[in-house]
Amino acid sequence: MANPLYGQNKADDKLDAARAANFGGYLNVTADTTLTAKDAGVVTFAQNGIDITLPAHEKGLTFHFIQTSDYATAVCQVLSADGNDWLGAINAVTGAGDAAAGTDDKVVWGSGTLAGDSISIVSTGSKWVVFNSFSSVTSNGISFG
């Protein structure tokens, strides 16, 4: 959205980008993809069997991932481009879920996951932190890998 008074507001593009990141739409991911910092803040809907690679860390980058269908034939994964750098825990309806370990480099939607299973993550600048999660089951649900 451009300012009709040209040159009066030099922050137009930055304001539009901030609004999109904080209130902006969604992504339908139907094939393996790599996200960018510009994708931060939107809800990402993913199908089974999709690998989603996160961008390099920037403090405050936030992503939300929701599985769109019950597990069918292949797991969905969210991979860190920067290696072993996950913190936090994943909550499960049927038990304690999973906690991140120092060697984890991805989050996996396992064979017990259902449509609606989800995580939200934020970057500290060097680690991805799961701050909101929902897994239908503990065994073969969403877990760190």
HELIX and SHEET records of a PDB file:
HELIX    1   1 ASP A   12  PHE A   23  1                                  12    
HELIX    2   2 ALA A   37  ASP A   39  5                                   3    
SHEET    1   A 7 TYR A  26  VAL A  29  0                                        
SHEET    2   A 7 VAL A  43  ALA A  46  1                                        
SHEET    3   A 7 THR A  62  GLN A  67  1                                        
SHEET    4   A 7 SER A 118  SER A 123 -1                                        
SHEET    5   A 7 TRP A 128  PHE A 134 -1                                        
SHEET    6   A 7 TRP A  86  ALA A  92  1                                        
SHEET    7   A 7 GLY A  95  ALA A  99 -1                                        
SHEET    1   B 5 THR A  33  THR A  34  0                                        
SHEET    2   B 5 ASP A  51  THR A  53  1                                        
SHEET    3   B 5 CYS A  76  LEU A  79  1                                        
SHEET    4   B 5 LYS A 106  TRP A 109 -1                                        
SHEET    5   B 5 ILE A 142  PHE A 144 -1                                        
END                                                                             
